[in-house]
Amino acid sequence: MRKAIHALAIVAPMAIGLQALGSSTPMWEVHQAPDKDGVYYVGPEVTAPVLVKTVFVPYPDAPAKEIQGMSALAMVINDKGLPEHIQIVHSHGDEFDRGSIAAVQQSTFRPGVLGGKPVPVWIDVRVVFHANHDRTTPQVLIAERDLPAPAESQFEDKHHNPLSYTAPIPIHTVDADFTDPFVKHPFQTVAIVTALVGADGLPKNVRVKRGLGFGLDQKAVAAVQHYRFLPATKKGVPVEDYCDVMVNFATF
């Protein structure tokens, strides 16, 4: 998983607050916050950077059987629309990777925005190389994102009192690591993973409940280990509890 590479990004991405019982303020206050280096994820308050202009990625001189594949990069698009901290998260070989990085460095982005102000945002970029040498360019895909807080009504009964129990709810998700776009996978492309979510919203004891095989189950577990949740509650008090998570895989 890219999180093992992204030392800058391993933080809780959202600020969470729980109301006191009987208060008129919302039960959950969820606002997007940057990581320790000031970088955001795409979410309800932060727009995604947009690739405005790019170049074709050249094919290196390689044997035909080695051409087909994908290079994937993670990076920060800063508040001026420039790529920074470019990291290889799925290698197709040094020459392919170097060409992909060079194309990104020559690309122009419109930066992400928070509250009308440009901010640095994490994105993924993938370059797919085809055996027939079809022209290829960098493509942006958001594989990690902050989610909006659920409606207050989900935590209340019809009399607007706190429910006796609410289940954990994801507020930051990570797509499982990149699948090869040229490899056929099972018809079912969603794995189900079970996690014990602590009262702090952090997952632990993550394990596969319904796997896919093909080496994908370990990737699903690794993704959920970097989720963040609103924890379960009992009578308005955060508690730890298990939940099932349907894990998507980052693909084109």
Secondary structure by P-SEA (a helix, b strand, c coil): cccccccccccccbbbbbbccccccccbbbbbbbcccccccccccbbbbbbcbbbbbbbccccccccccbbbbbbbbccccccccccccccccaaaaaaaaaaaaabbbbbbbcccbbbbbbbbbbbbbbcccccccbbbbbcccccccccccccccccccccccccccccccccccccccccccccccbbbbbbbcccccccccccccccccccaaaaaaaaaaaccccccccccbbbbbbbccccccccc
